Amino acid sequence: MFITFEGIDFCGKSTQVELLKNYFEKKGKTVKVIREPGGTEISEKIRDILLDKKNNKMFMETELLLFSASRAQLVREKINPFIEEGAIVISDRFHDSSTAYQGYGRGLPIDSVLNVHKLAIGNTIPDITFIIDIPVSIAVKRKAEKTHQELDRIEVSSNDFYEKVRNGYLSIAKEENRFRVVDGTKSIEEIHNIIINYIEEFEQR
C-alpha cells in the first residue's frame, strides 16, 4: 500500500504520519516512511537548495523542476523497490504538493505541472492520499510559534499564497477517489481515528 499525506504547512500531517506508522507496526506490518523533498542522498541535496531562504531568486519553473527531480529519484530508488518488497509506504508529501503549491499557489499552468508529474513518477500513484485541511488562519498562528530562523523558504510565503494552495488542495480532492479530506482542526487523536477508519475501509475492499 502506498499512502501519502498532504496539506498546507503547519497542518499537522507529520504527526499523523508517525501515528499511522506506529499503528501499522503494531499490526506487524513492514512500514517505510519517507518525506518530500528528500529521502535519498541526491534528493536531500535538492531539498537543501529548495528550502534555503538564501535562494530567494528561484523562479517558479525552477522550483517545480527541482521538486520533481527529487521525486523522480525517490520513486525509482526507494518507493518502487519498497512497494515491490511488500512494504507499506507512507510519504509526507508527494506529487500533489507540486500541483497545489507550484500549480495553484505559484500560478504555473496545471496541465504543465501534470505533464511533469507523468515523467517524474510514471505510474507510481498513491492508493490513498489524506489531505489534512486547516484554515490558513490556524496555520498563521502555528507559524507564529516558530522563529524566522526555523522557517524554510516555502514557509515564509504570504497568507495569500497559502490560501491559493489550500483552495488548490480542495479542488484536487474532487478529482480522484483516492483523496480523503480530513478536518485538521480536530484533536490529534480524533484525526488519527478518522484516518484509521479510512484505512480499514480501504483494506476491506
TISEMAR-556633 format. One record per atom (N, C-alpha, C): residue number from 1; atom name; y, z, x. Coordinates in nm, 3 decimals. Atoms other than C-alpha are relative to their C-alpha. Example, Ala and Ser with C-alpha at 12.3 -4.5 7.8 and 13.67 -1.06 7.14 Angstrom:
2
i; at; yy; zz; xx
1; N; -0.119; 0.000; 0.089 .
1; CA; -0.450; 0.780; 1.230 .
1; C; 0.120; 0.000; 0.090 .
2; N; -0.119; -0.006; -0.082 .
2; CA; -0.106; 0.714; 1.367 .
2; C; 0.109; 0.073; -0.077 .
//
This chain:
205
i; at; yy; zz; xx
1; N; -0.119; 0.000; 0.085 .
1; CA; 0.000; 0.000; 0.000 .
1; C; 0.124; 0.000; 0.089 .
2; N; -0.126; 0.007; -0.073 .
2; CA; 0.349; -0.085; 0.123 .
2; C; 0.111; 0.045; -0.094 .
3; N; -0.102; -0.063; 0.085 .
3; CA; 0.625; 0.135; -0.022 .
3; C; 0.132; 0.005; 0.077 .
4; N; -0.131; -0.009; -0.066 .
4; CA; 0.996; 0.111; 0.055 .
4; C; 0.096; 0.085; -0.083 .
5; N; -0.104; -0.081; 0.064 .
5; CA; 1.290; 0.337; -0.021 .
5; C; 0.136; -0.060; 0.031 .
6; N; -0.132; 0.060; -0.012 .
6; CA; 1.640; 0.206; -0.082 .
6; C; 0.105; 0.088; -0.068 .
7; N; -0.111; -0.072; 0.062 .
7; CA; 1.981; 0.331; -0.188 .
7; C; 0.118; 0.004; 0.096 .
8; N; -0.117; -0.009; -0.088 .
8; CA; 2.332; 0.377; -0.056 .
8; C; -0.018; 0.118; 0.094 .
9; N; 0.009; -0.109; -0.096 .
9; CA; 2.382; 0.605; 0.242 .
9; C; 0.027; 0.134; -0.069 .
10; N; -0.011; -0.138; 0.051 .
10; CA; 2.351; 0.979; 0.170 .
10; C; -0.064; 0.021; -0.137 .
11; N; 0.064; -0.014; 0.132 .
11; CA; 2.135; 0.920; -0.140 .
11; C; -0.119; 0.095; 0.002 .
12; N; 0.113; -0.093; -0.008 .
12; CA; 1.854; 1.142; -0.011 .
12; C; -0.135; -0.066; 0.017 .
13; N; 0.129; 0.071; -0.009 .
13; CA; 1.588; 0.876; 0.044 .
13; C; -0.087; 0.048; 0.116 .
14; N; 0.079; -0.043; -0.116 .
14; CA; 1.484; 1.002; 0.390 .
14; C; -0.079; 0.126; -0.031 .
15; N; 0.070; -0.122; 0.043 .
15; CA; 1.394; 1.339; 0.237 .
15; C; -0.121; -0.036; -0.085 .
16; N; 0.109; 0.041; 0.088 .
16; CA; 1.180; 1.165; -0.027 .
16; C; -0.110; -0.074; 0.077 .
17; N; 0.099; 0.067; -0.085 .
17; CA; 1.009; 0.951; 0.238 .
17; C; -0.093; 0.105; 0.061 .
18; N; 0.079; -0.106; -0.065 .
18; CA; 0.896; 1.268; 0.416 .
18; C; -0.090; 0.071; -0.100 .
19; N; 0.080; -0.067; 0.103 .
19; CA; 0.778; 1.435; 0.094 .
19; C; -0.117; -0.087; -0.045 .
20; N; 0.107; 0.090; 0.043 .
20; CA; 0.577; 1.128; -0.007 .
20; C; -0.106; -0.013; 0.110 .
21; N; 0.094; 0.003; -0.113 .
21; CA; 0.421; 1.110; 0.339 .
21; C; -0.092; 0.123; -0.006 .
22; N; 0.079; -0.124; 0.008 .
22; CA; 0.309; 1.474; 0.305 .
22; C; -0.098; -0.004; -0.118 .
23; N; 0.085; 0.011; 0.120 .
23; CA; 0.172; 1.403; -0.044 .
23; C; -0.125; -0.082; 0.031 .
24; N; 0.114; 0.087; -0.032 .
24; CA; -0.048; 1.118; 0.080 .
24; C; -0.092; 0.063; 0.105 .
25; N; 0.082; -0.060; -0.107 .
25; CA; -0.164; 1.306; 0.390 .
25; C; -0.087; 0.114; -0.054 .
26; N; 0.080; -0.106; 0.064 .
26; CA; -0.278; 1.599; 0.175 .
26; C; -0.119; -0.058; -0.075 .
27; N; 0.111; 0.069; 0.068 .
27; CA; -0.495; 1.346; -0.007 .
27; C; -0.094; -0.068; 0.099 .
28; N; 0.087; 0.056; -0.103 .
28; CA; -0.650; 1.243; 0.324 .
28; C; 0.028; -0.145; 0.034 .
29; N; -0.033; 0.140; -0.027 .
29; CA; -0.473; 0.909; 0.346 .
29; C; 0.065; -0.015; 0.138 .
30; N; -0.072; 0.034; -0.123 .
30; CA; -0.355; 0.743; 0.667 .
30; C; 0.135; -0.058; -0.037 .
31; N; -0.136; 0.040; 0.037 .
31; CA; 0.023; 0.709; 0.641 .
31; C; 0.080; -0.034; 0.125 .
32; N; -0.090; 0.039; -0.107 .
32; CA; 0.264; 0.525; 0.868 .
32; C; 0.141; -0.009; -0.057 .
33; N; -0.139; 0.001; 0.045 .
33; CA; 0.635; 0.593; 0.825 .
33; C; 0.085; -0.074; 0.103 .
34; N; -0.088; 0.075; -0.087 .
34; CA; 0.890; 0.352; 0.966 .
34; C; 0.141; 0.003; -0.056 .
35; N; -0.140; 0.002; 0.046 .
35; CA; 1.266; 0.319; 0.949 .
35; C; 0.064; -0.132; 0.039 .
36; N; -0.076; 0.121; -0.028 .
36; CA; 1.510; 0.034; 0.942 .
36; C; 0.147; 0.032; 0.016 .
37; N; 0.060; 0.084; -0.104 .
37; CA; 1.666; -0.087; 1.154 .
37; C; -0.068; 0.087; 0.103 .
38; N; 0.073; -0.075; -0.102 .
38; CA; 1.425; 0.022; 1.427 .
38; C; -0.149; -0.013; -0.017 .
39; N; 0.144; -0.004; 0.018 .
39; CA; 1.059; 0.109; 1.451 .
39; C; -0.082; -0.062; 0.111 .
40; N; 0.067; 0.056; -0.118 .
40; CA; 0.974; -0.092; 1.764 .
40; C; 0.100; 0.011; 0.115 .
41; N; -0.090; -0.012; -0.116 .
41; CA; 1.117; -0.090; 2.116 .
41; C; 0.117; -0.098; -0.011 .
42; N; -0.105; 0.101; 0.015 .
42; CA; 1.308; -0.413; 2.054 .
42; C; 0.092; 0.034; -0.118 .
43; N; -0.078; -0.029; 0.121 .
43; CA; 1.416; -0.313; 1.703 .
43; C; 0.093; 0.119; 0.019 .
44; N; -0.085; -0.117; -0.025 .
44; CA; 1.552; 0.022; 1.825 .
44; C; 0.123; -0.038; 0.083 .
45; N; -0.115; 0.047; -0.079 .
45; CA; 1.772; -0.158; 2.079 .
45; C; 0.100; -0.074; -0.089 .
46; N; -0.087; 0.070; 0.097 .
46; CA; 1.905; -0.378; 1.798 .
46; C; 0.071; 0.104; -0.087 .
47; N; -0.059; -0.108; 0.082 .
47; CA; 1.963; -0.060; 1.592 .
47; C; 0.123; 0.059; 0.069 .
48; N; -0.112; -0.059; -0.075 .
48; CA; 2.183; 0.081; 1.866 .
48; C; 0.124; -0.089; -0.007 .
49; N; -0.113; 0.094; 0.009 .
49; CA; 2.400; -0.232; 1.859 .
49; C; 0.061; 0.003; -0.140 .
50; N; -0.046; 0.007; 0.140 .
50; CA; 2.422; -0.238; 1.478 .
50; C; 0.079; 0.123; -0.042 .
51; N; -0.058; -0.124; 0.051 .
51; CA; 2.517; 0.127; 1.430 .
51; C; 0.110; 0.058; 0.089 .
52; N; -0.101; -0.049; -0.092 .
52; CA; 2.751; 0.175; 1.726 .
52; C; 0.140; -0.032; -0.053 .
53; N; -0.135; 0.020; 0.056 .
53; CA; 3.106; 0.227; 1.593 .
53; C; 0.091; -0.081; 0.093 .
54; N; -0.080; 0.079; -0.093 .
54; CA; 3.242; 0.060; 1.907 .
54; C; -0.007; -0.150; -0.034 .
55; N; 0.019; 0.142; 0.034 .
55; CA; 3.110; -0.270; 1.770 .
55; C; 0.069; -0.034; -0.132 .
56; N; -0.072; 0.019; 0.127 .
56; CA; 3.377; -0.284; 1.500 .
56; C; 0.051; -0.142; -0.019 .
57; N; -0.040; 0.141; 0.014 .
57; CA; 3.444; -0.654; 1.566 .
57; C; -0.117; -0.088; -0.044 .
58; N; 0.119; 0.076; 0.040 .
58; CA; 3.098; -0.754; 1.446 .
58; C; 0.025; -0.075; -0.131 .
59; N; -0.014; 0.081; 0.122 .
59; CA; 3.107; -1.038; 1.193 .
59; C; -0.119; 0.026; -0.091 .
60; N; 0.106; -0.031; 0.097 .
60; CA; 2.903; -1.001; 0.874 .
60; C; -0.123; -0.089; 0.020 .
61; N; 0.114; 0.088; -0.026 .
61; CA; 2.687; -1.302; 0.964 .
61; C; -0.085; 0.053; 0.116 .
62; N; 0.069; -0.060; -0.115 .
62; CA; 2.602; -1.138; 1.298 .
62; C; -0.080; 0.122; -0.046 .
63; N; 0.064; -0.121; 0.053 .
63; CA; 2.521; -0.814; 1.115 .
63; C; -0.130; -0.034; -0.074 .
64; N; 0.118; 0.041; 0.076 .
64; CA; 2.281; -0.988; 0.876 .
64; C; -0.112; -0.047; 0.093 .
65; N; 0.102; 0.058; -0.088 .
65; CA; 2.102; -1.175; 1.153 .
65; C; -0.060; 0.104; 0.093 .
66; N; 0.054; -0.109; -0.085 .
66; CA; 2.068; -0.865; 1.373 .
66; C; -0.096; 0.088; -0.079 .
67; N; 0.091; -0.077; 0.085 .
67; CA; 1.920; -0.662; 1.086 .
67; C; -0.131; -0.077; -0.021 .
68; N; 0.118; 0.082; 0.028 .
68; CA; 1.683; -0.950; 1.013 .
68; C; -0.087; -0.018; 0.124 .
69; N; 0.076; 0.011; -0.125 .
69; CA; 1.584; -0.988; 1.379 .
69; C; -0.081; 0.127; 0.024 .
70; N; 0.069; -0.129; -0.013 .
70; CA; 1.497; -0.619; 1.396 .
70; C; -0.118; 0.007; -0.096 .
71; N; 0.102; -0.002; 0.106 .
71; CA; 1.299; -0.657; 1.071 .
71; C; -0.116; -0.094; 0.032 .
72; N; 0.104; 0.097; -0.033 .
72; CA; 1.110; -0.965; 1.188 .
72; C; -0.095; 0.057; 0.105 .
73; N; 0.082; -0.062; -0.105 .
73; CA; 0.988; -0.777; 1.496 .
73; C; -0.086; 0.112; -0.060 .
74; N; 0.071; -0.113; 0.061 .
74; CA; 0.893; -0.471; 1.289 .
74; C; -0.117; -0.046; -0.088 .
75; N; 0.105; 0.053; 0.089 .
75; CA; 0.694; -0.675; 1.034 .
75; C; -0.122; -0.043; 0.080 .
76; N; 0.111; 0.057; -0.076 .
76; CA; 0.486; -0.851; 1.296 .
76; C; -0.066; 0.098; 0.096 .
77; N; 0.055; -0.094; -0.099 .
77; CA; 0.446; -0.569; 1.545 .
77; C; -0.062; 0.123; -0.063 .
78; N; 0.046; -0.126; 0.058 .
78; CA; 0.393; -0.275; 1.310 .
78; C; -0.051; -0.013; -0.144 .
79; N; 0.033; -0.007; 0.143 .
79; CA; 0.393; -0.329; 0.932 .
79; C; -0.129; -0.076; -0.033 .
80; N; 0.119; 0.078; 0.033 .
80; CA; 0.138; -0.610; 0.901 .
80; C; -0.128; 0.057; 0.063 .
81; N; 0.120; -0.061; -0.057 .
81; CA; -0.109; -0.455; 1.150 .
81; C; -0.040; 0.131; -0.068 .
82; N; 0.031; -0.126; 0.069 .
82; CA; -0.081; -0.116; 0.977 .
82; C; -0.066; -0.027; -0.135 .
83; N; 0.055; 0.033; 0.132 .
83; CA; -0.147; -0.272; 0.635 .
83; C; -0.143; -0.054; 0.015 .
84; N; 0.133; 0.057; -0.024 .
84; CA; -0.445; -0.467; 0.774 .
84; C; -0.102; 0.109; 0.036 .
85; N; 0.088; -0.113; -0.035 .
85; CA; -0.586; -0.137; 0.908 .
85; C; -0.031; 0.087; -0.122 .
86; N; 0.024; -0.078; 0.122 .
86; CA; -0.572; 0.004; 0.553 .
86; C; 0.090; 0.120; -0.016 .
87; N; -0.093; -0.113; 0.010 .
87; CA; -0.285; 0.245; 0.610 .
87; C; 0.098; -0.020; -0.115 .
88; N; -0.113; 0.006; 0.094 .
88; CA; -0.019; 0.330; 0.354 .
88; C; 0.126; -0.003; 0.086 .
89; N; -0.123; 0.013; -0.079 .
89; CA; 0.312; 0.213; 0.500 .
89; C; 0.119; 0.036; -0.089 .
90; N; -0.121; -0.041; 0.071 .
90; CA; 0.633; 0.384; 0.388 .
90; C; 0.119; -0.033; 0.090 .
91; N; -0.115; 0.038; -0.081 .
91; CA; 0.959; 0.232; 0.508 .
91; C; 0.131; 0.051; -0.060 .
92; N; -0.133; -0.046; 0.036 .
92; CA; 1.301; 0.395; 0.497 .
92; C; 0.093; -0.120; 0.019 .
93; N; -0.072; 0.127; 0.008 .
93; CA; 1.485; 0.071; 0.403 .
93; C; -0.089; -0.118; 0.040 .
94; N; 0.066; 0.125; -0.036 .
94; CA; 1.361; -0.287; 0.419 .
94; C; 0.096; -0.114; -0.038 .
95; N; -0.086; 0.116; 0.017 .
95; CA; 1.491; -0.634; 0.330 .
95; C; 0.100; 0.012; -0.115 .
96; N; -0.094; -0.016; 0.113 .
96; CA; 1.652; -0.525; 0.000 .
96; C; 0.132; 0.062; 0.047 .
97; N; -0.124; -0.055; -0.055 .
97; CA; 1.904; -0.331; 0.211 .
97; C; 0.096; -0.111; 0.040 .
98; N; -0.087; 0.110; -0.042 .
98; CA; 2.034; -0.656; 0.355 .
98; C; 0.056; -0.077; -0.120 .
99; N; -0.051; 0.065; 0.122 .
99; CA; 2.059; -0.811; 0.008 .
99; C; 0.115; 0.080; -0.058 .
100; N; -0.102; -0.088; 0.059 .
100; CA; 2.260; -0.511; -0.113 .
100; C; 0.122; 0.015; 0.091 .
101; N; -0.110; -0.029; -0.092 .
101; CA; 2.469; -0.441; 0.197 .
101; C; 0.072; -0.126; 0.049 .
102; N; -0.065; 0.119; -0.055 .
102; CA; 2.529; -0.780; 0.355 .
102; C; 0.030; -0.105; -0.108 .
103; N; -0.023; 0.092; 0.111 .
103; CA; 2.498; -0.983; 0.033 .
103; C; 0.107; 0.052; -0.094 .
104; N; -0.094; -0.052; 0.100 .
104; CA; 2.664; -0.779; -0.241 .
104; C; 0.116; 0.076; 0.065 .
105; N; -0.104; -0.081; -0.063 .
105; CA; 2.856; -0.546; -0.009 .
105; C; 0.099; -0.081; 0.082 .
106; N; -0.088; 0.078; -0.088 .
106; CA; 2.992; -0.783; 0.254 .
106; C; 0.047; -0.130; -0.065 .
107; N; -0.041; 0.122; 0.069 .
107; CA; 3.001; -1.084; 0.025 .
107; C; -0.061; -0.128; 0.053 .
108; N; 0.070; 0.120; -0.044 .
108; CA; 2.764; -1.320; 0.203 .
108; C; -0.074; -0.062; -0.119 .
109; N; 0.071; 0.063; 0.111 .
109; CA; 2.605; -1.578; -0.031 .
109; C; -0.143; 0.054; -0.013 .
110; N; 0.131; -0.062; 0.022 .
110; CA; 2.295; -1.418; -0.186 .
110; C; -0.112; -0.098; 0.035 .
111; N; 0.103; 0.100; -0.032 .
111; CA; 2.096; -1.743; -0.154 .
111; C; -0.024; -0.009; 0.151 .
112; N; 0.013; 0.006; -0.146 .
112; CA; 2.166; -1.750; 0.220 .
112; C; -0.075; 0.122; 0.052 .
113; N; 0.068; -0.124; -0.040 .
113; CA; 2.056; -1.387; 0.256 .
113; C; -0.149; -0.010; -0.031 .
114; N; 0.141; 0.012; 0.041 .
114; CA; 1.734; -1.458; 0.066 .
114; C; -0.076; -0.099; 0.088 .
115; N; 0.063; 0.097; -0.090 .
115; CA; 1.662; -1.759; 0.287 .
115; C; -0.031; 0.062; 0.136 .
116; N; 0.025; -0.071; -0.125 .
116; CA; 1.696; -1.542; 0.596 .
116; C; -0.119; 0.093; -0.015 .
117; N; 0.116; -0.088; 0.026 .
117; CA; 1.451; -1.295; 0.439 .
117; C; -0.132; -0.077; 0.012 .
118; N; 0.124; 0.079; -0.001 .
118; CA; 1.193; -1.571; 0.397 .
118; C; -0.049; -0.022; 0.142 .
119; N; 0.038; 0.019; -0.140 .
119; CA; 1.199; -1.636; 0.770 .
119; C; -0.039; 0.132; 0.065 .
120; N; 0.020; -0.128; -0.068 .
120; CA; 1.217; -1.270; 0.876 .
120; C; -0.127; 0.072; -0.042 .
121; N; 0.113; -0.081; 0.048 .
121; CA; 0.949; -1.116; 0.655 .
121; C; -0.116; -0.082; -0.057 .
122; N; 0.107; 0.083; 0.054 .
122; CA; 0.748; -1.409; 0.518 .
122; C; -0.050; 0.055; -0.133 .
123; N; 0.060; -0.049; 0.125 .
123; CA; 0.507; -1.280; 0.253 .
123; C; -0.016; 0.152; -0.003 .
124; N; 0.014; -0.147; -0.006 .
124; CA; 0.537; -0.912; 0.350 .
124; C; 0.101; 0.063; -0.095 .
125; N; -0.084; -0.055; 0.106 .
125; CA; 0.683; -0.786; 0.022 .
125; C; -0.056; 0.137; -0.040 .
126; N; 0.050; -0.132; 0.040 .
126; CA; 0.663; -0.416; -0.076 .
126; C; -0.072; -0.004; -0.135 .
127; N; 0.068; -0.016; 0.130 .
127; CA; 0.426; -0.313; -0.356 .
127; C; 0.091; 0.074; -0.098 .
128; N; -0.094; -0.077; 0.081 .
128; CA; 0.678; -0.059; -0.484 .
128; C; 0.125; 0.026; 0.084 .
129; N; -0.127; -0.034; -0.065 .
129; CA; 1.045; -0.013; -0.398 .
129; C; 0.073; 0.100; -0.088 .
130; N; -0.075; -0.104; 0.070 .
130; CA; 1.217; 0.310; -0.500 .
130; C; 0.147; -0.009; 0.040 .
131; N; -0.144; -0.004; -0.025 .
131; CA; 1.595; 0.292; -0.534 .
131; C; 0.050; 0.136; -0.046 .
132; N; -0.054; -0.132; 0.034 .
132; CA; 1.740; 0.643; -0.518 .
132; C; 0.149; -0.021; -0.030 .
133; N; -0.134; 0.037; 0.045 .
133; CA; 2.057; 0.592; -0.719 .
133; C; 0.090; 0.122; -0.019 .
134; N; -0.102; -0.105; 0.019 .
134; CA; 2.362; 0.817; -0.688 .
134; C; 0.137; -0.067; -0.016 .
135; N; -0.137; 0.051; 0.006 .
135; CA; 2.726; 0.763; -0.784 .
135; C; 0.063; 0.008; 0.139 .
136; N; -0.067; 0.000; -0.131 .
136; CA; 2.948; 0.680; -0.487 .
136; C; 0.076; 0.131; 0.022 .
137; N; -0.075; -0.127; -0.013 .
137; CA; 3.148; 0.998; -0.560 .
137; C; -0.086; 0.109; 0.064 .
138; N; 0.090; -0.100; -0.060 .
138; CA; 2.843; 1.208; -0.467 .
138; C; -0.024; -0.034; 0.147 .
139; N; 0.016; 0.043; -0.139 .
139; CA; 2.787; 1.003; -0.152 .
139; C; 0.121; 0.042; 0.083 .
140; N; -0.123; -0.036; -0.070 .
140; CA; 3.150; 1.069; -0.057 .
140; C; 0.001; 0.150; 0.032 .
141; N; 0.006; -0.145; -0.023 .
141; CA; 3.101; 1.446; -0.096 .
141; C; -0.097; 0.034; 0.113 .
142; N; 0.100; -0.025; -0.105 .
142; CA; 2.788; 1.440; 0.120 .
142; C; 0.048; -0.051; 0.135 .
143; N; -0.055; 0.058; -0.123 .
143; CA; 2.961; 1.220; 0.375 .
143; C; 0.103; 0.094; 0.062 .
144; N; -0.106; -0.090; -0.047 .
144; CA; 3.247; 1.472; 0.398 .
144; C; -0.057; 0.122; 0.074 .
145; N; 0.063; -0.114; -0.068 .
145; CA; 2.999; 1.735; 0.518 .
145; C; -0.035; -0.032; 0.146 .
146; N; 0.030; 0.041; -0.138 .
146; CA; 2.949; 1.535; 0.839 .
146; C; 0.129; -0.026; 0.077 .
147; N; -0.116; 0.032; -0.083 .
147; CA; 3.186; 1.493; 1.131 .
147; C; 0.004; -0.151; 0.020 .
148; N; -0.014; 0.145; -0.023 .
148; CA; 3.321; 1.147; 1.212 .
148; C; -0.097; -0.045; 0.110 .
149; N; 0.091; 0.033; -0.110 .
149; CA; 3.111; 1.157; 1.529 .
149; C; -0.143; -0.022; -0.047 .
150; N; 0.137; 0.009; 0.052 .
150; CA; 2.793; 1.198; 1.325 .
150; C; -0.024; -0.128; -0.080 .
151; N; 0.012; 0.118; 0.085 .
151; CA; 2.864; 0.887; 1.116 .
151; C; -0.017; -0.126; 0.084 .
152; N; 0.018; 0.125; -0.074 .
152; CA; 2.746; 0.542; 1.225 .
152; C; 0.096; -0.109; -0.052 .
153; N; -0.094; 0.107; 0.031 .
153; CA; 2.926; 0.207; 1.198 .
153; C; -0.002; -0.040; -0.147 .
154; N; 0.009; 0.035; 0.143 .
154; CA; 2.798; 0.140; 0.844 .
154; C; 0.052; 0.114; -0.086 .
155; N; -0.035; -0.116; 0.082 .
155; CA; 2.851; 0.493; 0.714 .
155; C; 0.150; 0.025; -0.012 .
156; N; -0.145; -0.019; 0.009 .
156; CA; 3.225; 0.484; 0.787 .
156; C; 0.066; -0.103; -0.092 .
157; N; -0.054; 0.103; 0.090 .
157; CA; 3.264; 0.196; 0.538 .
157; C; 0.073; 0.063; -0.119 .
158; N; -0.084; -0.048; 0.111 .
158; CA; 3.503; 0.226; 0.243 .
158; C; -0.081; 0.028; -0.126 .
159; N; 0.064; -0.030; 0.129 .
159; CA; 3.420; 0.362; -0.101 .
159; C; -0.019; -0.127; -0.083 .
160; N; 0.009; 0.126; 0.073 .
160; CA; 3.487; 0.016; -0.246 .
160; C; -0.123; -0.080; 0.045 .
161; N; 0.119; 0.067; -0.055 .
161; CA; 3.221; -0.130; -0.016 .
161; C; -0.127; 0.061; -0.060 .
162; N; 0.119; -0.067; 0.053 .
162; CA; 2.970; 0.130; -0.134 .
162; C; -0.020; -0.024; -0.149 .
163; N; 0.011; 0.035; 0.143 .
163; CA; 3.049; 0.056; -0.499 .
163; C; -0.068; -0.136; -0.015 .
164; N; 0.060; 0.134; 0.005 .
164; CA; 2.959; -0.308; -0.435 .
164; C; -0.148; 0.007; 0.036 .
165; N; 0.140; -0.015; -0.042 .
165; CA; 2.639; -0.206; -0.256 .
165; C; -0.083; 0.063; -0.112 .
166; N; 0.074; -0.066; 0.109 .
166; CA; 2.535; 0.029; -0.536 .
166; C; -0.023; -0.096; -0.116 .
167; N; 0.015; 0.098; 0.109 .
167; CA; 2.602; -0.237; -0.801 .
167; C; -0.100; -0.109; 0.038 .
168; N; 0.097; 0.098; -0.049 .
168; CA; 2.404; -0.477; -0.586 .
168; C; -0.142; 0.048; -0.018 .
169; N; 0.134; -0.057; 0.017 .
169; CA; 2.104; -0.247; -0.585 .
169; C; -0.042; -0.002; -0.148 .
170; N; 0.034; -0.004; 0.143 .
170; CA; 2.120; -0.208; -0.963 .
170; C; -0.025; -0.141; -0.054 .
171; N; 0.026; 0.140; 0.039 .
171; CA; 2.137; -0.589; -1.002 .
171; C; -0.137; -0.045; 0.049 .
172; N; 0.129; 0.037; -0.059 .
172; CA; 1.841; -0.638; -0.767 .
172; C; -0.115; 0.061; -0.080 .
173; N; 0.106; -0.074; 0.068 .
173; CA; 1.639; -0.380; -0.958 .
173; C; -0.047; -0.068; -0.128 .
174; N; 0.034; 0.068; 0.125 .
174; CA; 1.643; -0.600; -1.269 .
174; C; -0.082; -0.127; 0.024 .
175; N; 0.058; 0.132; -0.029 .
175; CA; 1.491; -0.899; -1.089 .
175; C; -0.150; 0.000; 0.022 .
176; N; 0.143; -0.005; -0.030 .
176; CA; 1.141; -0.781; -0.993 .
176; C; -0.063; 0.127; -0.053 .
177; N; 0.070; -0.116; 0.056 .
177; CA; 0.882; -0.547; -1.140 .
177; C; -0.030; 0.110; 0.100 .
178; N; 0.036; -0.102; -0.101 .
178; CA; 0.827; -0.368; -0.809 .
178; C; 0.104; 0.111; 0.012 .
179; N; -0.107; -0.099; -0.015 .
179; CA; 1.156; -0.178; -0.838 .
179; C; -0.013; 0.116; -0.099 .
180; N; -0.009; -0.120; 0.083 .
180; CA; 1.181; 0.178; -0.969 .
180; C; 0.131; 0.070; 0.036 .
181; N; -0.128; -0.068; -0.024 .
181; CA; 1.532; 0.321; -1.004 .
181; C; -0.016; 0.146; -0.040 .
182; N; 0.016; -0.143; 0.022 .
182; CA; 1.529; 0.699; -0.970 .
182; C; 0.137; 0.067; 0.007 .
183; N; -0.129; -0.072; 0.005 .
183; CA; 1.822; 0.926; -1.063 .
183; C; 0.008; 0.097; 0.117 .
184; N; -0.011; -0.083; -0.119 .
184; CA; 1.924; 1.071; -0.727 .
184; C; 0.083; 0.125; -0.016 .
185; N; -0.077; -0.123; 0.023 .
185; CA; 2.139; 1.341; -0.888 .
185; C; -0.090; 0.116; -0.041 .
186; N; 0.095; -0.107; 0.034 .
186; CA; 1.828; 1.534; -0.991 .
186; C; -0.036; 0.079; 0.126 .
187; N; 0.039; -0.083; -0.115 .
187; CA; 1.682; 1.806; -0.769 .
187; C; -0.101; -0.076; 0.086 .
188; N; 0.095; 0.064; -0.092 .
188; CA; 1.473; 1.710; -0.466 .
188; C; -0.141; 0.002; -0.058 .
189; N; 0.135; -0.013; 0.056 .
189; CA; 1.160; 1.838; -0.638 .
189; C; -0.020; -0.092; -0.121 .
190; N; 0.010; 0.087; 0.118 .
190; CA; 1.232; 1.652; -0.963 .
190; C; -0.015; -0.147; 0.041 .
191; N; 0.008; 0.139; -0.048 .
191; CA; 1.288; 1.326; -0.776 .
191; C; -0.139; -0.028; 0.056 .
192; N; 0.134; 0.015; -0.059 .
192; CA; 0.963; 1.376; -0.582 .
192; C; -0.105; -0.016; -0.110 .
193; N; 0.098; 0.006; 0.109 .
193; CA; 0.768; 1.436; -0.904 .
193; C; 0.007; -0.133; -0.075 .
194; N; -0.016; 0.131; 0.065 .
194; CA; 0.912; 1.121; -1.063 .
194; C; -0.067; -0.108; 0.085 .
195; N; 0.059; 0.098; -0.093 .
195; CA; 0.808; 0.923; -0.755 .
195; C; -0.153; 0.007; -0.004 .
196; N; 0.146; -0.017; 0.005 .
196; CA; 0.455; 1.068; -0.764 .
196; C; -0.056; -0.058; -0.129 .
197; N; 0.046; 0.057; 0.128 .
197; CA; 0.423; 0.974; -1.132 .
197; C; -0.006; -0.152; 0.006 .
198; N; 0.000; 0.146; -0.016 .
198; CA; 0.518; 0.614; -1.049 .
198; C; -0.116; -0.045; 0.089 .
199; N; 0.109; 0.035; -0.093 .
199; CA; 0.269; 0.610; -0.760 .
199; C; -0.135; 0.007; -0.072 .
200; N; 0.127; -0.016; 0.073 .
200; CA; -0.011; 0.738; -0.983 .
200; C; -0.019; -0.112; -0.102 .
201; N; 0.007; 0.114; 0.093 .
201; CA; 0.071; 0.473; -1.244 .
201; C; -0.042; -0.126; 0.073 .
202; N; 0.031; 0.119; -0.078 .
202; CA; 0.055; 0.206; -0.976 .
202; C; -0.146; 0.000; 0.041 .
203; N; 0.138; -0.010; -0.048 .
203; CA; -0.279; 0.331; -0.845 .
203; C; -0.101; -0.020; -0.111 .
204; N; 0.091; 0.013; 0.115 .
204; CA; -0.430; 0.324; -1.195 .
204; C; -0.006; -0.142; -0.053 .
205; N; 0.000; 0.139; 0.050 .
205; CA; -0.353; -0.046; -1.247 .
205; C; -0.132; -0.070; 0.032 .
//
